Amino acid sequence: MTSKESEPHDGARRAPAQPPAQTIQLLLLDGFNLLHDNVPIVVPRGLQRIIALIGLRPGATRAHLAGLLWPDTAEERAMSSLRTALWRLRQEGSCPVLTAGDTVRLDPVVMLDIDDLVRAAERVRDGADPRRAAKILTTGRHDLLPGWYDEWVLPERERLRQLRLHMLEEIARSHLRAGQHGEALQAALEAVRAEPLRETPHRLIVETHLAEGNAYEALQAFYVYRDLLLRELQLEPSEAMCGLLSDVLAPIPRPTITHSPRPKPQPSRPGPYAERSALPAIPGPR
């Protein structure tokens, strides 16, 4: 077949195939990582801070970004430093950003890992089954940018930590209501791993053991948490926690034994040793 015969009948030439779009991932949980098609990209520390902040504060104004990044610098100089950093970021092309007027945000092609966690929490808040978010919570078990102590990182780190803890507890409750005790324990234990002193996941562990009928394991889980709380904070578990085990720790009532009526004994003649049966008690030492 000639090249002419291989052309479409309408004479139009086929458009060349477009290469697949590059996948860009920005991972901020467990440290800063930028991946292009799963290949790590080396980013200078100064640009890391710019990229991370733009990802955490989408649509922030330039003045707001400059004030967070250089809080101890005069506004004019901070704005100048931001312009320089954005110019360097565009030149490197490692993480594309979009500017619209006075606002800056990441290009939508950049996939941010914390977005998955936030979207999962929003779906659960809107009534979705929390058990569907288990995989996302497992992969996102690390803190936001550990080792970074910028003032704009700390509150966001705590927000995401609390969001994940509450999601794990909701997953454990959902599994417990469904009678899926093994899955409930895994979610509760994952929450304990994230925050060992938090009482709610320990309470869920005790509830799950009791639902399975394992009183010993429920008691053991209770006393493990109680010892930890006393050792670290000199506190006792709450009344709600102790109340879970009130039935287990309550004394077992003795069964009532009913005796059949017996005939009254007939009086008998006293024996030769009858008077010795009422001897006085032996006095103790003076």
Residue pairs with C-beta under 8 A, 6 or more apart in sequence:
7 13
8 14
21 109
22 36
22 37
22 109
23 35
23 36
23 37
23 38
23 111
24 34
24 35
24 36
24 95
24 96
24 107
24 109
24 110
24 111
25 33
25 34
25 35
25 38
25 110
25 111
25 113
26 33
26 34
26 51
26 52
26 55
26 95
26 106
26 110
26 111
26 112
26 113
27 33
27 34
27 35
27 113
28 52
28 55
28 56
28 112
28 113
28 114
28 144
28 145
29 113
29 114
29 117
29 140
29 142
29 143
29 144
29 160
30 142
30 143
30 146
31 142
31 145
31 146
31 147
32 43
32 48
32 51
32 52
32 145
33 40
34 40
34 41
34 43
34 51
34 94
34 95
35 41
36 94
41 94
43 51
43 92
43 94
43 95
46 85
47 85
47 88
47 89
47 92
47 94
49 69
49 150
50 65
50 69
50 82
50 85
50 86
50 89
51 89
51 95
51 97
51 106
52 145
52 148
52 153
53 60
53 65
53 68
53 69
53 152
54 60
54 65
54 97
54 104
54 105
54 106
55 106
55 110
55 112
55 114
56 114
56 152
56 153
56 156
57 64
57 65
57 68
57 152
58 105
58 106
59 103
59 104
59 105
60 103
60 104
60 105
61 102
61 103
61 104
62 79
62 82
62 102
62 103
62 104
63 75
63 79
63 102
65 82
65 104
66 75
66 78
66 79
66 81
66 82
67 75
67 78
68 150
68 151
68 152
69 78
69 81
69 82
69 85
70 77
70 78
70 81
70 82
71 151
73 81
86 97
86 99
86 104
89 95
89 97
90 97
95 106
95 110
96 106
96 107
96 109
96 110
97 104
97 105
97 106
97 107
98 104
98 105
98 106
98 107
106 112
113 140
114 140
114 144
114 160
116 136
116 140
117 136
117 137
117 140
117 160
117 163
117 164
117 167
118 160
118 163
120 132
120 133
120 136
120 137
120 167
121 133
121 163
121 166
121 167
123 132
123 133
124 130
124 133
124 167
124 170
129 174
130 167
130 170
130 171
130 173
130 174
131 171
131 174
131 175
131 183
133 167
133 171
134 171
134 183
134 187
137 164
137 167
137 168
137 171
137 190
138 190
140 164
141 164
141 190
141 193
141 194
143 157
143 160
143 161
144 153
144 156
144 157
144 160
144 161
145 153
145 157
161 194
161 195
164 194
165 191
165 194
165 195
165 198
165 201
168 187
168 188
168 190
168 191
168 194
168 201
169 187
169 188
169 191
169 200
169 201
169 204
171 183
171 187
172 184
172 185
172 187
172 188
172 191
172 201
172 204
172 208
173 184
173 204
175 181
175 183
175 184
175 187
176 184
176 204
176 207
176 208
176 211
179 211
181 208
181 211
181 212
184 204
184 208
185 205
185 208
187 204
188 201
188 202
188 204
188 205
188 208
189 201
189 205
191 198
191 200
191 201
191 204
192 198
192 201
192 202
192 205
195 201
196 228
197 228
197 229
197 232
197 233
199 225
199 229
199 237
199 238
199 241
202 221
202 222
202 225
202 241
203 240
203 241
203 244
205 221
206 218
206 221
206 222
206 241
206 244
206 245
207 244
209 215
209 217
209 218
209 221
210 218
210 244
210 245
210 248
215 248
218 244
218 245
218 248
219 245
219 248
219 249
222 237
222 241
222 244
222 245
225 237
225 241
226 236
226 237
229 235
229 236
229 237
230 236
236 242
